[in-house]
Amino acid sequence: MTSAARTSSALFLVVLISLFVGCGSSTKPIAVQLTSSASALDQAQTATLTASVTNDSKSAGVQWAVAGGGSLSNMSTTGATYVAPSSVTSAFRASITATSISDPSKSASVQIEVSPLPGITTTTVPAATAGIRLFSDD
């Protein structure tokens, strides 16, 4: 084999190896994590929500959605506040979802149980008879 042929073969091997090495360096998929400060609330209470997105080269964060009741306030690309309705007649489960802006196919959800305030009942008792003499000593 001539010197030029060896150089061409070596160059071909270097290019081939570079192609194979390049195939193994794929990017990791985006993942969304979501946490809540509470899993259960009474009416009119709030919970702090925190989202993080890993492997997002754009650092775009998340969009927020709520289903089942209640609302979201103070929304940013990394956090929000869930606000339970001010009046609840029966318990329900709200579902809050954080969806990656860079890859909308990636999301995470939390559920929060919302309950009405406990009912308070009162009962009227008869007047007390303490200190009243019911029998005579006669």
Backbone bond lengths (Angstrom), bond angles and torsions (degrees), N, CA, C in turn:
res aa  C-N    CA-C-N  psi(-1)  N-CA   C-N-CA  omega(-1)  CA-C   N-CA-C  phi
1 M - - - 1.434 - - 1.530 108.03 -
2 T 1.310 115.66 134.75 1.463 121.00 -178.33 1.521 109.97 -78.08
3 S 1.292 114.50 167.12 1.460 120.76 -179.71 1.526 110.90 -64.00
4 A 1.314 118.14 -38.18 1.461 121.96 179.13 1.519 110.58 -67.53
5 A 1.325 117.30 -37.44 1.462 121.66 178.97 1.514 110.39 -67.49
6 R 1.353 116.99 -40.26 1.467 120.76 178.52 1.530 110.17 -64.68
7 T 1.310 116.90 -40.99 1.461 121.31 179.76 1.527 110.00 -64.52
8 S 1.331 117.23 -43.26 1.462 121.06 177.97 1.509 111.26 -63.36
9 S 1.335 117.27 -42.77 1.473 121.18 179.01 1.521 110.49 -64.39
10 A 1.316 117.50 -41.89 1.464 121.37 179.82 1.527 110.21 -65.22
11 L 1.319 116.55 -42.49 1.458 120.74 178.55 1.524 111.12 -63.48
12 F 1.331 116.13 -41.57 1.456 120.88 177.38 1.525 110.84 -60.90
13 L 1.336 117.88 -43.44 1.466 121.46 178.80 1.528 111.36 -64.06
14 V 1.322 117.37 -40.61 1.476 120.53 179.23 1.523 109.95 -62.64
15 V 1.330 118.30 -44.33 1.465 122.00 179.07 1.518 110.27 -63.94
16 L 1.326 117.11 -43.68 1.462 121.53 -179.56 1.529 111.12 -62.61
17 I 1.309 117.14 -45.65 1.471 121.07 178.99 1.531 109.92 -63.44
18 S 1.311 118.16 -40.66 1.471 121.69 178.90 1.522 111.08 -60.77
19 L 1.326 116.20 -39.26 1.459 119.69 178.60 1.522 111.62 -64.75
20 F 1.336 117.15 -42.87 1.460 120.48 179.87 1.523 111.83 -67.50
21 V 1.305 117.07 -40.43 1.464 120.33 179.07 1.524 109.82 -65.59
22 G 1.318 117.90 -40.12 1.458 122.24 179.03 1.509 112.63 -63.25
23 C 1.326 118.20 -30.93 1.470 121.22 -179.69 1.515 112.41 -68.11
24 G 1.322 117.46 -26.58 1.458 120.68 -176.65 1.512 113.87 -82.84
25 S 1.315 119.18 -8.22 1.460 120.37 -175.47 1.527 111.11 -101.47
26 S 1.312 116.53 60.48 1.464 120.12 178.77 1.525 109.58 -79.55
27 T 1.336 116.32 156.58 1.460 120.47 179.16 1.522 109.54 -78.21
28 K 1.313 114.82 148.40 1.462 120.15 178.26 1.524 109.15 -76.39
29 P 1.332 117.18 148.06 1.474 119.64 -179.50 1.531 111.57 -71.30
30 I 1.312 115.41 150.92 1.465 121.98 175.78 1.525 108.70 -68.71
31 A 1.330 115.90 142.01 1.464 121.65 176.01 1.528 108.59 -135.38
32 V 1.335 115.98 142.64 1.466 121.88 -179.49 1.525 108.75 -115.08
33 Q 1.332 116.55 131.86 1.464 122.60 173.91 1.522 107.66 -118.31
34 L 1.341 115.46 142.54 1.467 121.02 -177.92 1.520 109.21 -136.89
35 T 1.322 116.95 131.02 1.461 121.76 176.67 1.523 109.48 -126.74
36 S 1.339 115.16 153.77 1.457 122.31 178.78 1.526 108.89 -127.90
37 S 1.319 116.18 145.04 1.464 120.56 177.81 1.529 112.39 -73.29
38 A 1.336 117.55 -12.51 1.468 120.90 -179.55 1.525 109.81 -150.34
39 S 1.324 115.96 147.39 1.466 120.36 174.94 1.525 111.27 -106.59
40 A 1.337 116.61 -9.48 1.466 121.85 178.67 1.528 108.69 -146.01
41 L 1.331 115.53 138.48 1.465 122.16 -179.76 1.518 110.18 -137.92
42 D 1.328 116.05 158.83 1.456 121.73 166.87 1.523 107.29 -93.55
43 Q 1.318 115.78 166.86 1.467 119.51 179.32 1.520 110.36 -52.99
44 A 1.321 115.65 146.80 1.467 125.37 176.87 1.531 114.80 68.47
45 Q 1.317 118.88 5.43 1.457 120.40 176.64 1.528 109.89 -90.70
46 T 1.345 116.18 168.80 1.455 121.04 -178.12 1.525 111.39 -127.20
47 A 1.329 115.39 159.71 1.465 122.53 174.76 1.520 108.19 -135.80
48 T 1.322 116.23 139.47 1.452 122.10 178.04 1.524 109.50 -89.04
49 L 1.332 116.40 129.56 1.464 122.67 -179.54 1.522 108.98 -111.57
50 T 1.345 116.07 137.17 1.456 121.33 178.96 1.518 109.12 -130.07
51 A 1.337 115.69 127.90 1.462 121.33 179.78 1.521 109.55 -116.82
52 S 1.329 115.50 144.58 1.460 120.18 171.79 1.521 108.16 -135.23
53 V 1.323 114.83 144.10 1.458 121.53 -179.43 1.521 107.42 -120.97
54 T 1.323 116.70 121.13 1.458 120.61 178.25 1.523 109.92 -99.11
55 N 1.314 114.86 151.63 1.471 123.92 178.59 1.526 112.61 63.08
56 D 1.330 117.10 28.77 1.463 121.80 176.65 1.527 107.74 -99.20
57 S 1.326 116.64 99.55 1.465 120.60 -176.47 1.529 112.15 -63.70
58 K 1.329 117.98 -22.01 1.465 121.84 179.39 1.528 112.59 -88.92
59 S 1.335 116.96 -13.13 1.470 121.94 -175.81 1.524 110.94 50.51
60 A 1.322 116.32 43.55 1.466 121.72 -175.21 1.527 113.15 -79.88
61 G 1.330 118.65 -24.11 1.462 120.89 179.04 1.516 112.95 84.24
62 V 1.351 115.78 -151.01 1.466 121.42 -172.81 1.519 112.03 -129.28
63 Q 1.336 114.34 162.08 1.463 123.64 167.53 1.521 106.44 -108.22
64 W 1.325 117.91 153.20 1.458 123.22 -173.81 1.524 111.84 -113.57
65 A 1.335 115.17 148.76 1.470 121.49 173.37 1.521 108.31 -148.45
66 V 1.339 116.14 147.45 1.465 121.60 175.85 1.524 108.84 -129.05
67 A 1.323 115.74 140.91 1.469 121.74 177.29 1.519 108.44 -134.11
68 G 1.319 116.36 148.20 1.457 120.84 175.62 1.509 114.82 99.97
69 G 1.319 118.51 -15.95 1.461 121.24 178.82 1.510 111.74 135.18
70 G 1.312 116.29 155.54 1.453 121.38 -178.05 1.515 110.46 90.10
71 S 1.330 115.68 -173.98 1.462 120.67 -178.42 1.520 109.89 -147.97
72 L 1.331 114.60 171.97 1.464 121.23 177.63 1.525 109.03 -117.26
73 S 1.325 116.18 142.58 1.460 121.31 175.05 1.524 108.35 -134.81
74 N 1.311 116.22 171.79 1.475 122.28 178.15 1.524 112.65 51.61
75 M 1.325 117.48 38.80 1.464 120.73 -176.77 1.525 111.52 -74.31
76 S 1.335 114.96 135.48 1.460 122.51 171.82 1.532 106.14 -136.84
77 T 1.313 117.38 -175.03 1.466 119.48 -179.89 1.526 112.21 -78.26
78 T 1.340 117.60 -3.68 1.466 120.62 179.41 1.531 113.98 -128.10
79 G 1.327 118.38 -7.57 1.456 119.24 -177.30 1.512 112.77 -161.11
80 A 1.342 114.48 166.16 1.460 121.95 177.56 1.523 108.04 -162.08
81 T 1.320 115.76 168.50 1.461 121.60 175.06 1.518 108.15 -119.59
82 Y 1.344 116.24 125.49 1.468 120.49 174.26 1.517 107.33 -85.90
83 V 1.344 116.78 132.51 1.463 122.65 179.64 1.523 108.21 -118.19
84 A 1.337 116.88 114.68 1.465 120.86 177.08 1.528 109.06 -70.34
85 P 1.332 117.96 149.66 1.471 120.29 179.09 1.533 110.94 -57.15
86 S 1.330 116.04 151.41 1.465 120.14 -178.68 1.516 112.59 -74.63
87 S 1.324 117.71 -18.58 1.461 121.10 178.16 1.528 108.90 -136.13
88 V 1.313 115.73 120.47 1.464 121.50 -178.80 1.525 107.93 -126.94
89 T 1.328 117.39 126.60 1.466 120.49 179.96 1.526 112.58 -94.57
90 S 1.337 117.27 -27.07 1.466 120.68 175.62 1.520 108.57 -145.79
91 A 1.323 115.72 152.60 1.464 121.47 -176.95 1.530 111.19 -63.40
92 F 1.328 115.77 148.09 1.464 120.94 176.26 1.517 109.35 -150.33
93 R 1.317 115.94 169.38 1.465 122.49 178.95 1.529 108.60 -114.76
94 A 1.323 116.17 121.99 1.458 121.54 174.61 1.528 108.27 -95.21
95 S 1.323 116.22 141.64 1.456 122.06 177.55 1.523 108.53 -117.11
96 I 1.337 115.68 123.32 1.455 121.04 -179.96 1.528 107.66 -112.58
97 T 1.342 115.83 131.46 1.463 121.52 -177.19 1.518 110.27 -122.43
98 A 1.339 115.03 134.24 1.465 122.50 172.85 1.526 106.61 -110.25
99 T 1.338 117.37 122.83 1.462 122.96 -177.15 1.522 109.74 -115.83
100 S 1.329 116.43 131.55 1.458 121.59 178.86 1.522 110.65 -59.29
101 I 1.327 116.56 133.16 1.461 121.23 176.49 1.529 109.73 -73.51
102 S 1.327 117.29 -38.31 1.471 121.27 -178.90 1.518 112.70 -70.50
103 D 1.346 116.85 -34.68 1.465 121.62 -179.45 1.521 108.61 -138.92
104 P 1.343 118.45 88.72 1.466 122.27 -175.69 1.534 114.54 -60.88
105 S 1.323 117.92 -8.25 1.467 119.11 176.17 1.530 111.16 -80.51
106 K 1.324 117.85 -6.78 1.473 122.69 -179.30 1.525 109.48 -108.98
107 S 1.332 115.70 126.13 1.464 120.25 -179.99 1.518 110.00 -153.45
108 A 1.314 115.27 169.67 1.465 122.57 174.79 1.527 107.50 -143.05
109 S 1.335 116.24 150.47 1.467 120.89 -178.49 1.520 110.99 -133.56
110 V 1.324 115.30 153.05 1.460 122.80 170.20 1.522 108.06 -129.91
111 Q 1.329 115.90 152.07 1.462 121.44 176.21 1.520 108.49 -113.46
112 I 1.326 115.35 140.49 1.460 121.57 177.47 1.523 107.95 -127.74
113 E 1.326 115.73 124.65 1.465 122.06 176.43 1.525 108.39 -80.98
114 V 1.328 116.72 128.32 1.467 121.65 179.69 1.525 108.64 -117.40
115 S 1.330 116.34 128.37 1.464 121.61 -176.60 1.526 111.01 -120.74
116 P 1.333 116.13 150.83 1.465 118.66 172.31 1.526 109.20 -71.88
117 L 1.319 115.24 162.50 1.467 118.11 174.89 1.517 108.99 -64.64
118 P 1.328 117.72 147.41 1.465 119.02 179.10 1.522 110.73 -64.62
119 G 1.326 116.05 143.89 1.460 120.85 178.06 1.518 110.93 -77.04
120 I 1.315 115.48 146.24 1.467 120.85 177.55 1.518 107.35 -119.00
121 T 1.314 115.88 124.54 1.458 119.99 177.62 1.524 109.14 -111.60
122 T 1.307 115.59 147.93 1.465 120.56 178.22 1.524 108.80 -120.89
123 T 1.293 114.40 151.50 1.464 120.98 178.62 1.521 107.83 -130.80
124 T 1.330 116.30 135.54 1.453 120.72 176.84 1.532 108.20 -89.86
125 V 1.285 115.26 127.20 1.471 119.90 179.02 1.524 108.66 -100.05
126 P 1.332 116.51 153.00 1.467 117.96 178.77 1.525 111.23 -64.94
127 A 1.319 114.46 158.09 1.464 119.74 179.42 1.520 109.75 -59.00
128 A 1.305 115.39 143.94 1.466 120.66 -178.27 1.530 110.68 -72.24
129 T 1.319 115.79 152.46 1.462 120.37 179.79 1.515 111.58 -112.07
130 A 1.281 118.14 12.75 1.467 120.78 179.79 1.522 109.51 -63.55
131 G 1.327 116.20 136.46 1.449 121.28 178.04 1.520 114.01 84.16
132 I 1.308 118.43 -3.89 1.454 121.04 177.59 1.521 107.91 -97.18
133 R 1.301 116.35 130.12 1.461 121.07 -178.51 1.523 108.53 -85.29
134 L 1.326 115.62 116.76 1.446 120.16 -176.97 1.533 112.39 -92.38
135 F 1.315 117.23 -27.09 1.454 120.24 -178.60 1.517 109.28 -123.10
136 S 1.297 115.23 148.58 1.467 118.49 177.76 1.522 108.93 -98.03
137 D 1.313 116.65 149.56 1.455 121.21 179.67 1.526 111.81 -85.31
138 D 1.274 120.02 4.72 1.466 123.63 -177.62 1.468 112.73 -60.85
